[in-house]
């Protein structure tokens, strides 16, 4: 089997299983199986696959036909210009979360030697991207999943910020010692439980449920963030977190204006209020 045949067969198999972007995914899987970049695949369709490469490709395509996310198969995802290791133990970083990172960087640039805290570190993409951009910053990050913490630590080492990022096990703030930060950030689980079954199989069947949903309305962790963050924020410190579709009014109503000011929503590229920004008085 040559590269041209492999691309055609992979694309056909993926399309038969209703995989979105079948031709694009086929190209990425053939590239991964052969160790050749896209330019080589285009320029050398006649190049033959070894038996090992063909077997590897068949395995990869079979996994994608089961709707396993491409990012888990390849073991990586780009986010904010950096490449992150991802496994089924962590949520796959998404473009809309970059809005949160951009705002976080903007906030921390204004603070000398800023300190931030992330609740639910996952792959580490948020805190690591912030620290990569703000060289004077340090951060603490927690997660309830030991496996996620291992992934985040590997990514922190890869991007050379591990000396400024302390990651440990905690259920929200439960294991965080009394201290205050300039910024608290989070991409919490916010999918309402009844909605989970309606999601794409890549998400519903493969991404960690604990990182997707928290309670019937999807707001359990967000409520804990709003309630407990003031104790961990300095005066004029900021809270930034992601939220879901049609949750903005419910979330706004959680904020006591005696404690918080400057409550605003930041919109993603689809015009959805995606990030909540609030400042402690």
Secondary structure, 3 states (H helix, E strand, C coil): CEHHHHHHHHHHHHHHCCCCCHHHHHHHHHHHHHCCCHHHHHHCCCCECCHHHHHHHHHHHHHHHCCCCHHHHHCEEEECCEEEECCCCCCCCCCCHHHHHHHHHHHHHCCCCCEEEEECCCCCHHHHHHHHHCCCCEEEEEECCHHHHHHHHHHHHHCCCHHHEEEEECCCCCCCCCCCEEEEEECCCCCCHHHHHHCCHHHHCCCCHHHCCCCCCCCHHHHHHHHHHHHHEEEEEEEEEECCCCCHHHHHCCCCCCCEEEEEEEECCCCCEEEEEEEEC
